[in-house]
């Protein structure tokens, strides 16, 4: 049993796994708030995202270090950090629209679904590309062919 725990800890330390596990857990836990039926389930659903949220930025930093040349890393991290600010500005009106047209549960269902789709993309894109391969992408970020 101890060897299994050590293996899991080693695997969880790698950016590729933590980038999928932490935010993936956060998104699934956030989506669970849509189906909460009372105070206790809702309280548990509100608590669970915090358990997966902490790994996001360290894993993103490691992914940037693996995939971008040194001269582009600060710009890339700036874009990541700007994304959090943009989402904090964009989210409230979008949430209001969803609540006005559907109901509050859909806010969690839609954001969780979008996040899980992103996690699936991340798993496909990041795990199939060897480290440093992204650094070889052209300036527009897309490979031809």
C-alpha angles and dihedrals in degrees: 000000000000091000091053091052091048091050092050091048092051091048093046092054093063116094094228094059098037092049088059100034101046101043091034089056090046092053094047091048091048091050090051089068088072092067099041109128103190146006098285097048090045091048090050091047090051091049098048099065090061090062092062101033099077096068096059103085098038090050092046090051091051091047090052090050091051098044109034133059116248094256092058100043099088092050091047093050089047090055091049092050092045089053091062091053093047091050091050088056097040098044102068097058091043090049090050091052093050092048092047094050102034121001140273094277091063091061089065095038094051097042091046092049092049090049093048090050089052090050091052090050090049092052092050098043101038101039095047094052118072118234114280091019091108090058087066093058117115120257093268090056097240132105117223120235 
